[in-house]
Amino acid sequence: MRYGGLFVHKRKEVYEMLGANGVLLLTLLLYAAIIYGVVRLIKYFIRYGIDYYFKKLDARQTEQEK
């Protein structure tokens, strides 16, 4: 119980040392990292989704030619 309060107190000291601008910067960096990850995930799904579509289309066309 005593150590939990110590941890919260230490964390509060860290945020006080950063100040309002530091906390704002960390928040913006966190948002930027999340947006970056989401954009990469969307690009991955678009790239491999298009590859999958054209493979299926090619397989369907060769099947119809036979």
PDB file of N, CA, C and O in Angstrom, chain B, residues numbered from 101:
ATOM      1  N   MET B 101       0.831  -1.188   0.000  1.00  0.00           N
ATOM      2  CA  MET B 101       0.000   0.000   0.000  1.00  0.00           C
ATOM      3  C   MET B 101       0.876   1.252   0.000  1.00  0.00           C
ATOM      4  O   MET B 101       0.616   2.214  -0.723  1.00  0.00           O
ATOM      5  N   ARG B 102       1.898   1.216   0.812  1.00  0.00           N
ATOM      6  CA  ARG B 102       2.781   2.364   0.929  1.00  0.00           C
ATOM      7  C   ARG B 102       3.556   2.596  -0.369  1.00  0.00           C
ATOM      8  O   ARG B 102       3.779   3.740  -0.766  1.00  0.00           O
ATOM      9  N   TYR B 103       3.968   1.498  -1.034  1.00  0.00           N
ATOM     10  CA  TYR B 103       4.773   1.639  -2.243  1.00  0.00           C
ATOM     11  C   TYR B 103       3.943   2.157  -3.410  1.00  0.00           C
ATOM     12  O   TYR B 103       4.459   2.864  -4.275  1.00  0.00           O
ATOM     13  N   GLY B 104       2.655   1.808  -3.439  1.00  0.00           N
ATOM     14  CA  GLY B 104       1.792   2.310  -4.508  1.00  0.00           C
ATOM     15  C   GLY B 104       1.713   3.830  -4.479  1.00  0.00           C
ATOM     16  O   GLY B 104       1.762   4.484  -5.520  1.00  0.00           O
ATOM     17  N   GLY B 105       1.592   4.378  -3.289  1.00  0.00           N
ATOM     18  CA  GLY B 105       1.548   5.832  -3.154  1.00  0.00           C
ATOM     19  C   GLY B 105       2.862   6.461  -3.565  1.00  0.00           C
ATOM     20  O   GLY B 105       2.882   7.547  -4.143  1.00  0.00           O
ATOM     21  N   LEU B 106       3.964   5.782  -3.269  1.00  0.00           N
ATOM     22  CA  LEU B 106       5.282   6.281  -3.648  1.00  0.00           C
ATOM     23  C   LEU B 106       5.412   6.341  -5.167  1.00  0.00           C
ATOM     24  O   LEU B 106       5.963   7.293  -5.720  1.00  0.00           O
ATOM     25  N   PHE B 107       4.891   5.300  -5.836  1.00  0.00           N
ATOM     26  CA  PHE B 107       4.964   5.268  -7.299  1.00  0.00           C
ATOM     27  C   PHE B 107       4.169   6.420  -7.914  1.00  0.00           C
ATOM     28  O   PHE B 107       4.634   7.082  -8.842  1.00  0.00           O
ATOM     29  N   VAL B 108       2.972   6.647  -7.389  1.00  0.00           N
ATOM     30  CA  VAL B 108       2.140   7.737  -7.905  1.00  0.00           C
ATOM     31  C   VAL B 108       2.826   9.069  -7.651  1.00  0.00           C
ATOM     32  O   VAL B 108       2.808   9.956  -8.504  1.00  0.00           O
ATOM     33  N   HIS B 109       3.426   9.208  -6.486  1.00  0.00           N
ATOM     34  CA  HIS B 109       4.115  10.451  -6.159  1.00  0.00           C
ATOM     35  C   HIS B 109       5.297  10.676  -7.097  1.00  0.00           C
ATOM     36  O   HIS B 109       5.510  11.798  -7.556  1.00  0.00           O
ATOM     37  N   LYS B 110       6.075   9.619  -7.391  1.00  0.00           N
ATOM     38  CA  LYS B 110       7.217   9.753  -8.304  1.00  0.00           C
ATOM     39  C   LYS B 110       6.742  10.127  -9.706  1.00  0.00           C
ATOM     40  O   LYS B 110       7.352  10.960 -10.375  1.00  0.00           O
ATOM     41  N   ARG B 111       5.646   9.501 -10.144  1.00  0.00           N
ATOM     42  CA  ARG B 111       5.137   9.803 -11.482  1.00  0.00           C
ATOM     43  C   ARG B 111       4.688  11.262 -11.551  1.00  0.00           C
ATOM     44  O   ARG B 111       4.899  11.936 -12.559  1.00  0.00           O
ATOM     45  N   LYS B 112       4.075  11.737 -10.487  1.00  0.00           N
ATOM     46  CA  LYS B 112       3.646  13.131 -10.446  1.00  0.00           C
ATOM     47  C   LYS B 112       4.854  14.066 -10.542  1.00  0.00           C
ATOM     48  O   LYS B 112       4.800  15.099 -11.210  1.00  0.00           O
ATOM     49  N   GLU B 113       5.941  13.691  -9.866  1.00  0.00           N
ATOM     50  CA  GLU B 113       7.158  14.508  -9.930  1.00  0.00           C
ATOM     51  C   GLU B 113       7.704  14.567 -11.351  1.00  0.00           C
ATOM     52  O   GLU B 113       8.173  15.615 -11.794  1.00  0.00           O
ATOM     53  N   VAL B 114       7.646  13.466 -12.055  1.00  0.00           N
ATOM     54  CA  VAL B 114       8.137  13.444 -13.440  1.00  0.00           C
ATOM     55  C   VAL B 114       7.321  14.399 -14.294  1.00  0.00           C
ATOM     56  O   VAL B 114       7.878  15.171 -15.075  1.00  0.00           O
ATOM     57  N   TYR B 115       5.980  14.349 -14.146  1.00  0.00           N
ATOM     58  CA  TYR B 115       5.137  15.255 -14.928  1.00  0.00           C
ATOM     59  C   TYR B 115       5.350  16.710 -14.530  1.00  0.00           C
ATOM     60  O   TYR B 115       5.268  17.605 -15.371  1.00  0.00           O
ATOM     61  N   GLU B 116       5.620  16.945 -13.264  1.00  0.00           N
ATOM     62  CA  GLU B 116       5.890  18.318 -12.852  1.00  0.00           C
ATOM     63  C   GLU B 116       7.208  18.813 -13.434  1.00  0.00           C
ATOM     64  O   GLU B 116       7.332  19.993 -13.763  1.00  0.00           O
ATOM     65  N   MET B 117       8.189  17.933 -13.564  1.00  0.00           N
ATOM     66  CA  MET B 117       9.464  18.340 -14.145  1.00  0.00           C
ATOM     67  C   MET B 117       9.293  18.653 -15.638  1.00  0.00           C
ATOM     68  O   MET B 117       9.931  19.564 -16.166  1.00  0.00           O
ATOM     69  N   LEU B 118       8.426  17.889 -16.308  1.00  0.00           N
ATOM     70  CA  LEU B 118       8.215  18.127 -17.733  1.00  0.00           C
ATOM     71  C   LEU B 118       7.506  19.452 -17.969  1.00  0.00           C
ATOM     72  O   LEU B 118       7.821  20.158 -18.926  1.00  0.00           O
ATOM     73  N   GLY B 119       6.579  19.789 -17.133  1.00  0.00           N
ATOM     74  CA  GLY B 119       5.805  20.997 -17.315  1.00  0.00           C
ATOM     75  C   GLY B 119       4.701  20.768 -18.333  1.00  0.00           C
ATOM     76  O   GLY B 119       4.575  19.685 -18.904  1.00  0.00           O
ATOM     77  N   ALA B 120       3.915  21.795 -18.547  1.00  0.00           N
ATOM     78  CA  ALA B 120       2.768  21.681 -19.454  1.00  0.00           C
ATOM     79  C   ALA B 120       3.223  21.459 -20.893  1.00  0.00           C
ATOM     80  O   ALA B 120       2.607  20.686 -21.627  1.00  0.00           O
ATOM     81  N   ASN B 121       4.289  22.125 -21.296  1.00  0.00           N
ATOM     82  CA  ASN B 121       4.757  21.961 -22.678  1.00  0.00           C
ATOM     83  C   ASN B 121       5.308  20.566 -22.920  1.00  0.00           C
ATOM     84  O   ASN B 121       5.117  20.011 -24.001  1.00  0.00           O
ATOM     85  N   GLY B 122       5.981  19.995 -21.948  1.00  0.00           N
ATOM     86  CA  GLY B 122       6.516  18.647 -22.088  1.00  0.00           C
ATOM     87  C   GLY B 122       5.429  17.601 -22.183  1.00  0.00           C
ATOM     88  O   GLY B 122       5.520  16.673 -22.988  1.00  0.00           O
ATOM     89  N   VAL B 123       4.393  17.747 -21.359  1.00  0.00           N
ATOM     90  CA  VAL B 123       3.271  16.811 -21.408  1.00  0.00           C
ATOM     91  C   VAL B 123       2.556  16.932 -22.742  1.00  0.00           C
ATOM     92  O   VAL B 123       2.163  15.927 -23.335  1.00  0.00           O
ATOM     93  N   LEU B 124       2.389  18.160 -23.216  1.00  0.00           N
ATOM     94  CA  LEU B 124       1.758  18.383 -24.516  1.00  0.00           C
ATOM     95  C   LEU B 124       2.594  17.750 -25.632  1.00  0.00           C
ATOM     96  O   LEU B 124       2.048  17.151 -26.557  1.00  0.00           O
ATOM     97  N   LEU B 125       3.901  17.884 -25.542  1.00  0.00           N
ATOM     98  CA  LEU B 125       4.786  17.284 -26.547  1.00  0.00           C
ATOM     99  C   LEU B 125       4.688  15.767 -26.529  1.00  0.00           C
ATOM    100  O   LEU B 125       4.616  15.138 -27.585  1.00  0.00           O
ATOM    101  N   LEU B 126       4.683  15.172 -25.337  1.00  0.00           N
ATOM    102  CA  LEU B 126       4.548  13.714 -25.245  1.00  0.00           C
ATOM    103  C   LEU B 126       3.207  13.246 -25.797  1.00  0.00           C
ATOM    104  O   LEU B 126       3.136  12.210 -26.458  1.00  0.00           O
ATOM    105  N   THR B 127       2.153  13.998 -25.532  1.00  0.00           N
ATOM    106  CA  THR B 127       0.832  13.643 -26.052  1.00  0.00           C
ATOM    107  C   THR B 127       0.818  13.722 -27.578  1.00  0.00           C
ATOM    108  O   THR B 127       0.278  12.841 -28.247  1.00  0.00           O
ATOM    109  N   LEU B 128       1.403  14.760 -28.111  1.00  0.00           N
ATOM    110  CA  LEU B 128       1.453  14.893 -29.576  1.00  0.00           C
ATOM    111  C   LEU B 128       2.295  13.792 -30.205  1.00  0.00           C
ATOM    112  O   LEU B 128       1.946  13.274 -31.266  1.00  0.00           O
ATOM    113  N   LEU B 129       3.396  13.432 -29.562  1.00  0.00           N
ATOM    114  CA  LEU B 129       4.222  12.332 -30.074  1.00  0.00           C
ATOM    115  C   LEU B 129       3.460  11.016 -30.042  1.00  0.00           C
ATOM    116  O   LEU B 129       3.568  10.210 -30.967  1.00  0.00           O
ATOM    117  N   LEU B 130       2.697  10.798 -28.992  1.00  0.00           N
ATOM    118  CA  LEU B 130       1.888   9.579 -28.908  1.00  0.00           C
ATOM    119  C   LEU B 130       0.846   9.554 -30.020  1.00  0.00           C
ATOM    120  O   LEU B 130       0.672   8.528 -30.677  1.00  0.00           O
ATOM    121  N   TYR B 131       0.157  10.660 -30.238  1.00  0.00           N
ATOM    122  CA  TYR B 131      -0.830  10.727 -31.322  1.00  0.00           C
ATOM    123  C   TYR B 131      -0.168  10.519 -32.682  1.00  0.00           C
ATOM    124  O   TYR B 131      -0.718   9.830 -33.541  1.00  0.00           O
ATOM    125  N   ALA B 132       0.997  11.105 -32.877  1.00  0.00           N
ATOM    126  CA  ALA B 132       1.700  10.942 -34.153  1.00  0.00           C
ATOM    127  C   ALA B 132       2.085   9.485 -34.375  1.00  0.00           C
ATOM    128  O   ALA B 132       1.985   8.982 -35.494  1.00  0.00           O
ATOM    129  N   ALA B 133       2.525   8.804 -33.320  1.00  0.00           N
ATOM    130  CA  ALA B 133       2.894   7.395 -33.450  1.00  0.00           C
ATOM    131  C   ALA B 133       1.669   6.538 -33.787  1.00  0.00           C
ATOM    132  O   ALA B 133       1.758   5.614 -34.595  1.00  0.00           O
ATOM    133  N   ILE B 134       0.548   6.843 -33.177  1.00  0.00           N
ATOM    134  CA  ILE B 134      -0.685   6.088 -33.460  1.00  0.00           C
ATOM    135  C   ILE B 134      -1.128   6.319 -34.897  1.00  0.00           C
ATOM    136  O   ILE B 134      -1.475   5.369 -35.598  1.00  0.00           O
ATOM    137  N   ILE B 135      -1.119   7.556 -35.337  1.00  0.00           N
ATOM    138  CA  ILE B 135      -1.526   7.870 -36.714  1.00  0.00           C
ATOM    139  C   ILE B 135      -0.575   7.210 -37.711  1.00  0.00           C
ATOM    140  O   ILE B 135      -1.018   6.676 -38.728  1.00  0.00           O
ATOM    141  N   TYR B 136       0.725   7.243 -37.430  1.00  0.00           N
ATOM    142  CA  TYR B 136       1.711   6.618 -38.300  1.00  0.00           C
ATOM    143  C   TYR B 136       1.435   5.119 -38.436  1.00  0.00           C
ATOM    144  O   TYR B 136       1.472   4.573 -39.539  1.00  0.00           O
ATOM    145  N   GLY B 137       1.161   4.464 -37.318  1.00  0.00           N
ATOM    146  CA  GLY B 137       0.863   3.036 -37.357  1.00  0.00           C
ATOM    147  C   GLY B 137      -0.391   2.723 -38.135  1.00  0.00           C
ATOM    148  O   GLY B 137      -0.425   1.755 -38.895  1.00  0.00           O
ATOM    149  N   VAL B 138      -1.423   3.525 -37.958  1.00  0.00           N
ATOM    150  CA  VAL B 138      -2.678   3.305 -38.682  1.00  0.00           C
ATOM    151  C   VAL B 138      -2.475   3.503 -40.176  1.00  0.00           C
ATOM    152  O   VAL B 138      -2.994   2.723 -40.975  1.00  0.00           O
ATOM    153  N   VAL B 139      -1.738   4.521 -40.566  1.00  0.00           N
ATOM    154  CA  VAL B 139      -1.486   4.775 -41.988  1.00  0.00           C
ATOM    155  C   VAL B 139      -0.696   3.628 -42.604  1.00  0.00           C
ATOM    156  O   VAL B 139      -1.001   3.191 -43.714  1.00  0.00           O
ATOM    157  N   ARG B 140       0.314   3.137 -41.894  1.00  0.00           N
ATOM    158  CA  ARG B 140       1.087   1.993 -42.422  1.00  0.00           C
ATOM    159  C   ARG B 140       0.212   0.755 -42.568  1.00  0.00           C
ATOM    160  O   ARG B 140       0.349   0.009 -43.538  1.00  0.00           O
ATOM    161  N   LEU B 141      -0.680   0.534 -41.622  1.00  0.00           N
ATOM    162  CA  LEU B 141      -1.577  -0.611 -41.689  1.00  0.00           C
ATOM    163  C   LEU B 141      -2.523  -0.492 -42.878  1.00  0.00           C
ATOM    164  O   LEU B 141      -2.758  -1.472 -43.584  1.00  0.00           O
ATOM    165  N   ILE B 142      -3.058   0.686 -43.102  1.00  0.00           N
ATOM    166  CA  ILE B 142      -3.950   0.906 -44.250  1.00  0.00           C
ATOM    167  C   ILE B 142      -3.197   0.704 -45.554  1.00  0.00           C
ATOM    168  O   ILE B 142      -3.710   0.066 -46.474  1.00  0.00           O
ATOM    169  N   LYS B 143      -1.981   1.244 -45.644  1.00  0.00           N
ATOM    170  CA  LYS B 143      -1.182   1.054 -46.859  1.00  0.00           C
ATOM    171  C   LYS B 143      -0.901  -0.418 -47.107  1.00  0.00           C
ATOM    172  O   LYS B 143      -0.934  -0.872 -48.250  1.00  0.00           O
ATOM    173  N   TYR B 144      -0.623  -1.170 -46.039  1.00  0.00           N
ATOM    174  CA  TYR B 144      -0.358  -2.607 -46.166  1.00  0.00           C
ATOM    175  C   TYR B 144      -1.585  -3.319 -46.717  1.00  0.00           C
ATOM    176  O   TYR B 144      -1.473  -4.127 -47.640  1.00  0.00           O
ATOM    177  N   PHE B 145      -2.766  -3.022 -46.151  1.00  0.00           N
ATOM    178  CA  PHE B 145      -3.988  -3.679 -46.616  1.00  0.00           C
ATOM    179  C   PHE B 145      -4.325  -3.290 -48.054  1.00  0.00           C
ATOM    180  O   PHE B 145      -4.801  -4.124 -48.825  1.00  0.00           O
ATOM    181  N   ILE B 146      -4.085  -2.048 -48.415  1.00  0.00           N
ATOM    182  CA  ILE B 146      -4.351  -1.624 -49.793  1.00  0.00           C
ATOM    183  C   ILE B 146      -3.410  -2.344 -50.746  1.00  0.00           C
ATOM    184  O   ILE B 146      -3.853  -2.880 -51.762  1.00  0.00           O
ATOM    185  N   ARG B 147      -2.127  -2.366 -50.437  1.00  0.00           N
ATOM    186  CA  ARG B 147      -1.144  -2.977 -51.327  1.00  0.00           C
ATOM    187  C   ARG B 147      -1.435  -4.460 -51.535  1.00  0.00           C
ATOM    188  O   ARG B 147      -1.509  -4.922 -52.674  1.00  0.00           O
ATOM    189  N   TYR B 148      -1.598  -5.201 -50.459  1.00  0.00           N
ATOM    190  CA  TYR B 148      -1.791  -6.636 -50.604  1.00  0.00           C
ATOM    191  C   TYR B 148      -3.212  -6.987 -51.015  1.00  0.00           C
ATOM    192  O   TYR B 148      -3.440  -8.060 -51.573  1.00  0.00           O
ATOM    193  N   GLY B 149      -4.164  -6.115 -50.755  1.00  0.00           N
ATOM    194  CA  GLY B 149      -5.521  -6.323 -51.241  1.00  0.00           C
ATOM    195  C   GLY B 149      -5.579  -6.209 -52.753  1.00  0.00           C
ATOM    196  O   GLY B 149      -6.269  -6.989 -53.409  1.00  0.00           O
ATOM    197  N   ILE B 150      -4.856  -5.240 -53.316  1.00  0.00           N
ATOM    198  CA  ILE B 150      -4.817  -5.066 -54.760  1.00  0.00           C
ATOM    199  C   ILE B 150      -4.097  -6.247 -55.411  1.00  0.00           C
ATOM    200  O   ILE B 150      -4.546  -6.756 -56.439  1.00  0.00           O
ATOM    201  N   ASP B 151      -2.987  -6.685 -54.821  1.00  0.00           N
ATOM    202  CA  ASP B 151      -2.282  -7.863 -55.347  1.00  0.00           C
ATOM    203  C   ASP B 151      -3.185  -9.085 -55.346  1.00  0.00           C
ATOM    204  O   ASP B 151      -3.210  -9.847 -56.313  1.00  0.00           O
ATOM    205  N   TYR B 152      -3.928  -9.273 -54.262  1.00  0.00           N
ATOM    206  CA  TYR B 152      -4.833 -10.423 -54.149  1.00  0.00           C
ATOM    207  C   TYR B 152      -5.926 -10.337 -55.211  1.00  0.00           C
ATOM    208  O   TYR B 152      -6.275 -11.341 -55.832  1.00  0.00           O
ATOM    209  N   TYR B 153      -6.465  -9.132 -55.418  1.00  0.00           N
ATOM    210  CA  TYR B 153      -7.530  -8.942 -56.405  1.00  0.00           C
ATOM    211  C   TYR B 153      -7.035  -9.301 -57.805  1.00  0.00           C
ATOM    212  O   TYR B 153      -7.724 -10.009 -58.540  1.00  0.00           O
ATOM    213  N   PHE B 154      -5.856  -8.823 -58.179  1.00  0.00           N
ATOM    214  CA  PHE B 154      -5.356  -9.098 -59.525  1.00  0.00           C
ATOM    215  C   PHE B 154      -4.973 -10.564 -59.705  1.00  0.00           C
ATOM    216  O   PHE B 154      -5.107 -11.099 -60.806  1.00  0.00           O
ATOM    217  N   LYS B 155      -4.506 -11.217 -58.662  1.00  0.00           N
ATOM    218  CA  LYS B 155      -4.237 -12.655 -58.757  1.00  0.00           C
ATOM    219  C   LYS B 155      -5.521 -13.423 -58.997  1.00  0.00           C
ATOM    220  O   LYS B 155      -5.564 -14.325 -59.833  1.00  0.00           O
ATOM    221  N   LYS B 156      -6.564 -13.068 -58.270  1.00  0.00           N
ATOM    222  CA  LYS B 156      -7.850 -13.737 -58.451  1.00  0.00           C
ATOM    223  C   LYS B 156      -8.423 -13.442 -59.834  1.00  0.00           C
ATOM    224  O   LYS B 156      -8.990 -14.326 -60.475  1.00  0.00           O
ATOM    225  N   LEU B 157      -8.275 -12.204 -60.291  1.00  0.00           N
ATOM    226  CA  LEU B 157      -8.780 -11.826 -61.614  1.00  0.00           C
ATOM    227  C   LEU B 157      -8.040 -12.600 -62.701  1.00  0.00           C
ATOM    228  O   LEU B 157      -8.659 -13.082 -63.650  1.00  0.00           O
ATOM    229  N   ASP B 158      -6.725 -12.721 -62.569  1.00  0.00           N
ATOM    230  CA  ASP B 158      -5.937 -13.479 -63.546  1.00  0.00           C
ATOM    231  C   ASP B 158      -6.332 -14.947 -63.529  1.00  0.00           C
ATOM    232  O   ASP B 158      -6.464 -15.568 -64.583  1.00  0.00           O
ATOM    233  N   ALA B 159      -6.522 -15.502 -62.342  1.00  0.00           N
ATOM    234  CA  ALA B 159      -6.928 -16.918 -62.253  1.00  0.00           C
ATOM    235  C   ALA B 159      -8.300 -17.127 -62.887  1.00  0.00           C
ATOM    236  O   ALA B 159      -8.534 -18.138 -63.550  1.00  0.00           O
ATOM    237  N   ARG B 160      -9.194 -16.183 -62.687  1.00  0.00           N
ATOM    238  CA  ARG B 160     -10.540 -16.295 -63.258  1.00  0.00           C
ATOM    239  C   ARG B 160     -10.486 -16.197 -64.795  1.00  0.00           C
ATOM    240  O   ARG B 160     -11.189 -16.929 -65.492  1.00  0.00           O
ATOM    241  N   GLN B 161      -9.642 -15.286 -65.314  1.00  0.00           N
ATOM    242  CA  GLN B 161      -9.542 -15.122 -66.763  1.00  0.00           C
ATOM    243  C   GLN B 161      -8.916 -16.352 -67.418  1.00  0.00           C
ATOM    244  O   GLN B 161      -9.369 -16.784 -68.477  1.00  0.00           O
ATOM    245  N   THR B 162      -7.887 -16.914 -66.804  1.00  0.00           N
ATOM    246  CA  THR B 162      -7.268 -18.123 -67.388  1.00  0.00           C
ATOM    247  C   THR B 162      -8.220 -19.315 -67.302  1.00  0.00           C
ATOM    248  O   THR B 162      -8.192 -20.209 -68.148  1.00  0.00           O
ATOM    249  N   GLU B 163      -9.061 -19.316 -66.269  1.00  0.00           N
ATOM    250  CA  GLU B 163     -10.050 -20.389 -66.133  1.00  0.00           C
ATOM    251  C   GLU B 163     -11.116 -20.283 -67.216  1.00  0.00           C
ATOM    252  O   GLU B 163     -11.586 -21.298 -67.731  1.00  0.00           O
ATOM    253  N   GLN B 164     -11.495 -19.056 -67.563  1.00  0.00           N
ATOM    254  CA  GLN B 164     -12.524 -18.854 -68.585  1.00  0.00           C
ATOM    255  C   GLN B 164     -11.994 -19.169 -69.976  1.00  0.00           C
ATOM    256  O   GLN B 164     -12.761 -19.588 -70.843  1.00  0.00           O
ATOM    257  N   GLU B 165     -10.684 -18.974 -70.211  1.00  0.00           N
ATOM    258  CA  GLU B 165     -10.083 -19.229 -71.508  1.00  0.00           C
ATOM    259  C   GLU B 165     -10.026 -20.724 -71.820  1.00  0.00           C
ATOM    260  O   GLU B 165     -10.019 -21.116 -72.987  1.00  0.00           O
ATOM    261  N   LYS B 166      -9.986 -21.550 -70.792  1.00  0.00           N
ATOM    262  CA  LYS B 166      -9.862 -23.002 -71.014  1.00  0.00           C
ATOM    263  C   LYS B 166     -11.138 -23.627 -71.485  1.00  0.00           C
ATOM    264  O   LYS B 166     -11.187 -24.836 -71.712  1.00  0.00           O
TER     265      LYS B 166
END
